[in-house]
Amino acid sequence: MVRKFGLTQKLTFGAMILALTVLALYCASVLPAGKLVFYFLSSVFIYALVCERAYMTAVICYIAASALSFLIIPEKTAFFAYVLILGHYGIFKTFIESRINDRILMFLSKLLYANIFVCAGIYIALYTLNLKIGGLISSMPLWLLIAAAEAALMIYDGLYTVSQRIYQAKIRDFMLSGR
């Protein structure tokens, strides 16, 4: 059941999600281990807003988390993955899953969305930020690189779906109960 959020609830819930997201991104930046876990957590927190159909609040939270992370995180490239795909993928995923009933079309839509932003990210990393990721790309055949990226996306999408179910079954009522 979707609850109707008032302005105060959106603000406080959004601030909480924003703080958790920035904390996870900071941990991904400074801790030597567990980077993938913290990146994943930073992308999952936003689902709490999307679950309540507070899409605009979720988008604002994503933008604010991106800006705050840029200001707070010592290693500026650490939040790059969040800004380019992980932060907004959950918003798109939930939105598209609520609109498209055909599983194949839904999967292809999510795949196309992710591929567009991954390609944009690679382009920005190489030509705008001058990051040296060429060693990874040139050491693997292109078909293997694409297959690995698609497999990673499918795993990420599956884990995100599991996280959504855990949130709805165990965490949501506790967070929204007002205790």
ABEGO torsion letter per residue (X at the ends): XBBBBBAAAAAAAAAAAAAAAAAAAAAAAABABGAAAAAAAAAAAAAAAAAAGBAAAAAAAAAAAAAAAAAABABAAAAAAAAAAAAAAAAAAAAAAAABABAAAAAAAAAAAAAAAAAAAAAAAAAAAGBBAAAAAAABBAAAAAAAAAAAAAAAAAAAAAAAAAAAAAAAAAAAAGX
